[in-house]
Amino acid sequence: MQLKKGGQYDEGRYWIKKIKLESTTGAPIQIFDLIVHEDVDRDDVYNNRKVYAQDNFALGRPVTQSSTFRGKFHASQAVDGNINSTFSHTASDDKSAWLEVDLTAPIAVRKVEIHNRWCGSPADPKACLCRLSDAKIILYDEENDAVFKYSLGDTCNKQVIHAFENIIPDHPWDMCDDDSDCNPFSQTVCTEYTSRKYKYCAAPPKQITEVQEWAEMSNLQEVDSSKKDIPLACDVARYNLGLYAFANQTSHFVLGATMMPSNEEEDVVAGCPPALAFASLAGRKVIFLSPTAEEDVHLLSDFNVQALGSAELKDILDAEHKAEAIDDSKYDLTANTCVHYAAKIWRGLDIEETRDLADFIITNLLKDGSSLEYAKQNAKYDGRRALTSYLMEGDEVGFGEYVKDTVYSQLYINP
């Protein structure tokens, strides 16, 4: 989550001076190593010198932690370059553990990776890799303002955690002789940036999804992974679930939950969110809630909705916790990714999938032509190869039948 624009510099670069890991679960912070990859120096590239930045700018930098386990697992061992033996470790009774690396000067950070500490062997028989679950990584600029904050999510079985990666991939400013040689990542072309005989690949601008824009415009609050903003008394509150599709925008969906009118007990209703929305954005799970009943209207006015059933909030949040985020779609339509994530949650609640649900998804996928246009741009990926003939001819009818068959095949609908 980007918190402010002050830490950015051309084409989405983040200029960072400090990096902090914070535990949110009471577990210790323990890592083999934290590695910071510096971005390419763009000025040197324009001077026709291809310069690669340091692969581990954090190596040997000043580092502190909130406590030290047994007085010997020091913070310095998190930046010593050893990724499988020495490690840092905060005290086991430190319930607000943190570790912070000072890069000593603001640098353009391309990627931050954490080598998570396992116990005994890489098979991790004691589940030590899980201790970083739901920890936060925070990136600060030279004014000590947070410019990026992100939850690590479930770290069990993850020996290497890609905690941050800028939108500009590995060395995107590589030189190329023509457009065909210069397209190392999706939806990117050689631009007007030229010098002598070379052209330079420019990353596409950072995309803000319709879901994020809607959340900001609706004054919705994003809940962090600890869900501390939701009172425990709300566990027994019952909510209506629905699949919501934007009424006037492109084919995006969210899973929504609105409090049922039958929750009349004041001890349940007080402080409980009137409505919540669940989505997966760029591989990160997010929950938005409306802090007041007045904001609840936004969930109703901006969307078409297909009712799914009802459940207690505790069960909904448990299902959300078990659902995995979706980054790049592995399905036939990327526009369908948000539906697949919603399905991960509703299937955890044993909600029946019906023909009405399938028809609702199909109608909202096809309503404005955006799915067809997206498929044209991405026809080479995964199952979309079968679409080639439809897309080349602009066959909307054939494309619609393909979408219908796809949706019905991916839902569990009883005959």
C-alpha positions as CSV (number, residue, x, y, z in Angstrom):
1,M,0.0,0.0,0.0
2,Q,1.5,3.3,-1.1
3,L,1.0,5.9,1.7
4,K,2.3,9.0,0.1
5,K,4.0,10.2,-3.1
6,G,7.0,11.8,-1.5
7,G,9.1,8.7,-1.7
8,Q,8.7,8.3,-5.5
9,Y,10.8,9.6,-8.4
10,D,10.1,9.2,-12.1
11,E,8.4,6.1,-13.4
12,G,7.4,4.9,-9.9
13,R,10.8,4.6,-8.3
14,Y,10.9,4.5,-4.5
15,W,13.7,6.4,-2.8
16,I,14.1,4.7,0.6
17,K,16.4,5.3,3.6
18,K,15.0,2.9,6.2
19,I,13.3,-0.5,6.1
20,K,11.4,-1.9,9.1
21,L,9.9,-5.2,9.9
22,E,7.2,-5.2,12.6
23,S,5.5,-8.2,14.2
24,T,1.7,-8.0,14.5
25,T,1.1,-11.3,16.2
26,G,3.4,-11.3,19.2
27,A,5.8,-13.7,17.5
28,P,9.5,-12.8,17.3
29,I,11.2,-11.3,14.3
30,Q,13.9,-13.8,13.2
31,I,15.5,-13.8,9.8
32,F,18.6,-15.1,8.1
33,D,19.1,-12.0,6.0
34,L,17.3,-9.0,4.6
35,I,18.5,-8.1,1.1
36,V,17.8,-4.8,-0.7
37,H,18.3,-4.6,-4.5
38,E,19.2,-1.2,-5.7
39,D,17.6,0.1,-9.0
40,V,19.6,0.9,-12.1
41,D,21.1,4.4,-12.2
42,R,19.1,5.9,-15.0
43,D,21.4,8.9,-15.7
44,D,24.3,6.5,-16.4
45,V,22.2,4.6,-18.8
46,Y,21.3,7.8,-20.7
47,N,25.0,8.5,-20.9
48,N,25.3,5.2,-22.8
49,R,26.9,3.4,-19.8
50,K,25.0,0.3,-18.8
51,V,25.4,0.3,-15.0
52,Y,23.9,-2.3,-12.7
53,A,23.2,-1.2,-9.1
54,Q,24.3,-3.1,-6.0
55,D,22.5,-6.5,-5.5
56,N,22.6,-6.1,-1.7
57,F,22.7,-2.5,-0.6
58,A,21.7,-3.6,3.0
59,L,24.9,-5.6,3.4
60,G,26.7,-4.3,6.5
61,R,24.4,-1.3,7.0
62,P,23.4,-0.1,10.5
63,V,20.6,-2.2,11.9
64,T,18.7,-2.3,15.2
65,Q,16.0,-4.5,16.7
66,S,13.6,-4.2,19.6
67,S,15.3,-6.9,21.7
68,T,17.9,-9.8,21.3
69,F,17.1,-13.4,22.1
70,R,19.5,-14.8,24.7
71,G,21.8,-11.9,24.1
72,K,23.6,-13.4,21.1
73,F,21.3,-13.4,18.0
74,H,22.1,-9.8,17.1
75,A,20.4,-7.6,14.6
76,S,23.7,-7.3,12.6
77,Q,23.3,-10.9,11.6
78,A,20.3,-9.9,9.5
79,V,22.6,-7.9,7.2
80,D,25.7,-10.1,7.1
81,G,25.0,-11.7,3.7
82,N,24.6,-15.2,5.2
83,I,21.3,-16.6,4.0
84,N,21.2,-20.0,5.7
85,S,23.2,-20.1,9.0
86,T,23.5,-16.9,11.1
87,F,20.3,-15.1,11.9
88,S,18.8,-12.3,14.0
89,H,16.2,-13.1,16.6
90,T,14.2,-10.9,19.0
91,A,13.4,-12.1,22.5
92,S,10.6,-14.6,22.8
93,D,8.8,-12.4,25.4
94,D,9.0,-9.4,23.1
95,K,5.4,-9.0,22.0
96,S,6.0,-5.9,19.8
97,A,9.1,-7.1,18.1
98,W,10.7,-5.1,15.2
99,L,13.9,-4.9,13.2
100,E,15.0,-1.8,11.3
101,V,17.8,-1.4,8.7
102,D,19.2,2.1,8.0
103,L,20.5,2.4,4.4
104,T,22.3,5.6,5.5
105,A,21.2,7.4,2.4
106,P,18.1,7.3,0.2
107,I,18.4,4.9,-2.6
108,A,16.1,3.8,-5.4
109,V,14.9,0.5,-4.2
110,R,14.0,-2.1,-6.8
111,K,13.3,-5.1,-4.6
112,V,13.4,-6.2,-0.9
113,E,13.6,-9.9,-0.1
114,I,13.7,-11.6,3.2
115,H,15.5,-14.9,3.8
116,N,13.2,-16.4,6.4
117,R,14.7,-18.4,9.2
118,W,13.8,-22.1,9.4
119,C,14.6,-24.4,12.4
120,G,16.5,-27.6,12.3
121,S,16.5,-28.0,8.5
122,P,15.0,-26.4,5.4
123,A,12.0,-28.7,5.9
124,D,11.3,-26.6,9.0
125,P,10.0,-29.3,11.3
126,K,9.2,-26.8,14.1
127,A,7.3,-24.4,11.8
128,C,9.7,-21.4,12.5
129,L,9.0,-20.1,9.0
130,C,5.5,-19.3,10.2
131,R,6.6,-16.8,12.8
132,L,6.8,-13.9,10.3
133,S,3.2,-14.4,9.2
134,D,1.3,-11.2,9.0
135,A,4.4,-9.1,9.9
136,K,4.5,-5.7,8.3
137,I,7.2,-4.3,6.1
138,I,7.4,-0.5,6.1
139,L,9.6,1.6,3.8
140,Y,10.6,5.1,5.0
141,D,12.0,8.0,3.0
142,E,14.8,10.4,4.3
143,E,12.2,12.4,6.1
144,N,11.2,9.3,8.1
145,D,7.8,9.2,6.5
146,A,6.3,5.8,5.5
147,V,5.9,5.6,1.8
148,F,5.1,1.9,1.5
149,K,3.5,-0.5,4.0
150,Y,2.6,-4.2,3.3
151,S,1.6,-7.3,5.2
152,L,3.7,-10.4,4.6
153,G,0.6,-12.6,4.9
154,D,1.1,-16.3,5.5
155,T,4.9,-17.1,5.5
156,C,4.6,-20.8,6.4
157,N,6.8,-22.9,4.1
158,K,8.3,-19.7,2.6
159,Q,12.1,-19.6,2.8
160,V,12.4,-16.5,0.7
161,I,9.8,-13.8,1.0
162,H,9.5,-11.1,-1.7
163,A,8.5,-8.4,0.6
164,F,8.6,-5.5,-1.9
165,E,9.1,-5.3,-5.6
166,N,8.9,-2.0,-7.5
167,I,6.7,-1.9,-10.6
168,I,9.9,-1.6,-12.7
169,P,11.2,-5.1,-13.1
170,D,14.9,-6.2,-13.3
171,H,16.9,-3.6,-15.1
172,P,14.1,-2.3,-17.4
173,W,16.3,0.4,-18.9
174,D,18.3,-2.1,-20.9
175,M,19.3,-0.9,-24.3
176,C,17.8,-2.4,-27.4
177,D,18.2,-1.8,-31.1
178,D,14.5,-2.0,-32.0
179,D,11.2,-2.5,-30.4
180,S,11.2,-6.3,-30.9
181,D,14.3,-6.6,-28.7
182,C,13.0,-4.4,-26.0
183,N,9.9,-5.8,-24.4
184,P,10.9,-7.9,-21.4
185,F,7.7,-7.4,-19.4
186,S,4.0,-7.2,-20.3
187,Q,2.3,-4.2,-21.9
188,T,5.6,-2.4,-22.3
189,V,7.1,-0.8,-25.4
190,C,10.2,1.1,-26.4
191,T,9.3,4.8,-26.0
192,E,10.6,8.1,-27.2
193,Y,13.5,7.8,-24.7
194,T,16.4,7.5,-27.2
195,S,20.1,8.1,-27.1
196,R,22.3,7.6,-30.2
197,K,21.3,4.2,-31.7
198,Y,19.5,3.0,-28.6
199,K,16.0,2.9,-27.3
200,Y,15.0,2.3,-23.7
201,C,12.2,0.2,-22.3
202,A,9.9,2.2,-20.1
203,A,7.7,0.5,-17.5
204,P,3.9,1.1,-17.8
205,P,2.4,3.5,-15.4
206,K,1.2,2.1,-12.1
207,Q,-2.4,1.1,-12.4
208,I,-5.0,1.9,-9.8
209,T,-7.8,-0.5,-10.0
210,E,-11.5,0.4,-10.1
211,V,-11.8,-1.3,-6.7
212,Q,-9.2,1.0,-5.1
213,E,-10.7,4.1,-6.7
214,W,-14.1,3.1,-5.5
215,A,-12.8,2.4,-1.9
216,E,-11.2,5.9,-1.8
217,M,-14.2,7.7,-3.2
218,S,-16.5,5.9,-0.8
219,N,-14.3,6.7,2.2
220,L,-14.0,3.1,3.0
221,Q,-11.4,1.9,5.6
222,E,-8.8,-0.8,4.7
223,V,-8.5,-3.3,7.5
224,D,-5.0,-4.7,8.3
225,S,-4.3,-8.4,8.6
226,S,-4.8,-8.4,12.4
227,K,-8.4,-7.2,11.9
228,K,-8.1,-5.3,15.2
229,D,-10.5,-2.7,13.8
230,I,-13.3,-5.2,14.0
231,P,-14.5,-5.7,17.7
232,L,-14.6,-9.3,18.9
233,A,-18.2,-8.8,19.8
234,C,-19.0,-8.7,16.1
235,D,-18.1,-12.3,15.7
236,V,-21.7,-13.4,16.2
237,A,-23.2,-10.7,14.1
238,R,-24.8,-12.1,10.9
239,Y,-24.2,-10.7,7.5
240,N,-25.7,-11.1,4.1
241,L,-23.2,-12.1,1.4
242,G,-23.3,-11.1,-2.2
243,L,-21.2,-10.9,-5.3
244,Y,-21.0,-7.3,-6.3
245,A,-20.2,-6.1,-9.8
246,F,-19.6,-2.5,-10.7
247,A,-22.8,-1.1,-12.3
248,N,-21.2,1.6,-14.5
249,Q,-17.6,0.5,-14.9
250,T,-15.6,-2.3,-16.3
251,S,-15.9,-6.0,-15.4
252,H,-14.7,-6.0,-11.8
253,F,-16.2,-7.8,-8.8
254,V,-15.9,-7.8,-5.0
255,L,-17.4,-10.1,-2.4
256,G,-19.5,-7.9,-0.1
257,A,-21.1,-8.6,3.3
258,T,-23.8,-6.3,4.8
259,M,-25.1,-6.6,8.3
260,M,-28.5,-8.2,8.5
261,P,-31.4,-6.0,10.0
262,S,-32.1,-8.8,12.5
263,N,-29.0,-7.9,14.5
264,E,-30.9,-5.7,16.9
265,E,-28.9,-6.4,20.1
266,E,-27.0,-3.2,21.0
267,D,-24.0,-5.1,22.3
268,V,-23.6,-6.8,18.9
269,V,-24.3,-3.8,16.6
270,A,-22.2,-1.2,18.5
271,G,-18.9,-0.8,16.7
272,C,-19.6,-3.5,14.1
273,P,-19.1,-2.5,10.5
274,P,-22.4,-2.1,8.6
275,A,-20.7,-3.5,5.4
276,L,-17.4,-5.1,4.3
277,A,-15.9,-5.8,0.9
278,F,-13.2,-8.5,0.1
279,A,-10.9,-8.4,-2.8
280,S,-7.5,-9.6,-4.1
281,L,-5.4,-6.8,-5.6
282,A,-2.0,-7.6,-7.2
283,G,-1.5,-10.6,-5.1
284,R,-2.5,-9.0,-1.8
285,K,-5.7,-9.7,0.1
286,V,-7.6,-6.6,1.2
287,I,-10.7,-6.0,3.3
288,F,-12.6,-2.7,3.1
289,L,-15.2,-1.7,5.7
290,S,-17.7,1.1,5.9
291,P,-17.1,2.7,9.3
292,T,-20.6,4.2,9.5
293,A,-24.1,3.2,8.4
294,E,-24.1,6.2,6.1
295,E,-21.2,4.9,4.1
296,D,-23.0,1.6,3.6
297,V,-25.0,3.2,0.8
298,H,-21.9,3.1,-1.4
299,L,-21.9,-0.7,-1.5
300,L,-25.5,-0.6,-2.7
301,S,-25.5,2.2,-5.2
302,D,-22.3,1.5,-7.1
303,F,-22.9,-2.2,-7.8
304,N,-25.2,-4.8,-9.2
305,V,-25.4,-7.7,-6.7
306,Q,-26.1,-11.4,-6.7
307,A,-27.2,-12.6,-3.3
308,L,-25.3,-15.7,-2.0
309,G,-26.6,-16.3,1.5
310,S,-25.7,-15.3,5.0
311,A,-23.2,-16.3,7.7
312,E,-21.8,-15.1,11.0
313,L,-18.9,-12.6,10.7
314,K,-16.5,-14.9,12.5
315,D,-17.1,-17.6,9.9
316,I,-16.7,-15.1,7.0
317,L,-13.4,-13.8,8.4
318,D,-12.1,-17.4,9.0
319,A,-12.9,-18.2,5.3
320,E,-11.1,-15.1,4.2
321,H,-8.1,-15.9,6.3
322,K,-7.8,-19.4,4.6
323,A,-8.3,-18.0,1.1
324,E,-5.2,-17.4,-0.9
325,A,-4.7,-14.2,-2.8
326,I,-4.5,-14.3,-6.6
327,D,-1.7,-12.4,-8.4
328,D,-1.7,-13.3,-12.1
329,S,-4.7,-15.2,-13.2
330,K,-4.2,-18.8,-14.0
331,Y,-7.7,-19.0,-15.5
332,D,-9.2,-18.3,-18.9
333,L,-10.0,-14.7,-18.3
334,T,-8.0,-12.3,-16.1
335,A,-11.2,-10.2,-15.6
336,N,-12.5,-13.4,-13.9
337,T,-9.7,-13.3,-11.3
338,C,-11.7,-11.3,-8.8
339,V,-14.5,-13.9,-9.1
340,H,-12.1,-16.7,-8.4
341,Y,-10.9,-15.0,-5.2
342,A,-14.5,-14.4,-4.1
343,A,-15.2,-18.1,-4.7
344,K,-12.3,-19.1,-2.5
345,I,-14.2,-17.3,0.4
346,W,-17.7,-18.4,-0.3
347,R,-16.7,-22.0,-0.9
348,G,-15.2,-21.9,2.6
349,L,-18.7,-21.1,3.8
350,D,-20.3,-24.0,1.8
351,I,-22.4,-21.6,-0.2
352,E,-24.3,-23.2,-3.1
353,E,-23.2,-22.1,-6.6
354,T,-26.3,-21.7,-8.8
355,R,-27.2,-21.0,-12.5
356,D,-28.4,-17.5,-11.4
357,L,-24.9,-16.9,-10.0
358,A,-23.3,-18.1,-13.3
359,D,-25.6,-15.9,-15.4
360,F,-24.9,-12.9,-13.2
361,I,-21.1,-13.3,-13.7
362,I,-21.5,-13.8,-17.4
363,T,-23.7,-10.8,-17.9
364,N,-21.4,-8.5,-16.0
365,L,-18.3,-9.8,-17.7
366,L,-19.7,-9.1,-21.1
367,K,-21.7,-5.9,-20.4
368,D,-19.3,-3.3,-21.9
369,G,-16.9,-5.1,-24.1
370,S,-13.9,-4.6,-21.8
371,S,-13.4,-8.3,-21.3
372,L,-13.2,-8.8,-25.1
373,E,-10.6,-6.0,-25.4
374,Y,-8.6,-7.3,-22.5
375,A,-8.6,-10.8,-24.0
376,K,-7.4,-9.4,-27.3
377,Q,-4.4,-7.9,-25.6
378,N,-3.6,-11.1,-23.7
379,A,-4.7,-13.9,-25.9
380,K,-1.4,-15.7,-25.8
381,Y,-1.6,-16.6,-22.1
382,D,-2.9,-19.8,-20.6
383,G,-6.3,-21.0,-21.8
384,R,-6.9,-17.9,-23.8
385,R,-5.1,-19.5,-26.8
386,A,-8.5,-21.0,-27.7
387,L,-9.9,-17.5,-28.2
388,T,-7.5,-16.6,-31.0
389,S,-10.0,-17.1,-33.8
390,Y,-12.8,-15.1,-32.1
391,L,-10.4,-12.3,-31.2
392,M,-8.8,-11.9,-34.6
393,E,-12.3,-11.5,-36.1
394,G,-13.8,-9.5,-33.3
395,D,-16.5,-12.1,-33.0
396,E,-18.4,-10.9,-29.9
397,V,-21.0,-13.7,-30.2
398,G,-18.4,-16.4,-30.3
399,F,-16.5,-14.7,-27.5
400,G,-19.7,-14.6,-25.4
401,E,-20.3,-18.3,-25.8
402,Y,-16.7,-19.0,-24.8
403,V,-17.1,-16.9,-21.6
404,K,-20.4,-18.7,-20.9
405,D,-18.8,-22.2,-21.2
406,T,-15.8,-21.1,-19.1
407,V,-17.9,-19.7,-16.2
408,Y,-20.2,-22.7,-16.1
409,S,-17.3,-25.1,-16.2
410,Q,-15.6,-23.4,-13.3
411,L,-18.6,-23.3,-10.9
412,Y,-19.9,-26.3,-9.1
413,I,-23.5,-26.2,-10.3
414,N,-25.8,-29.1,-9.6
415,P,-27.7,-30.4,-12.6
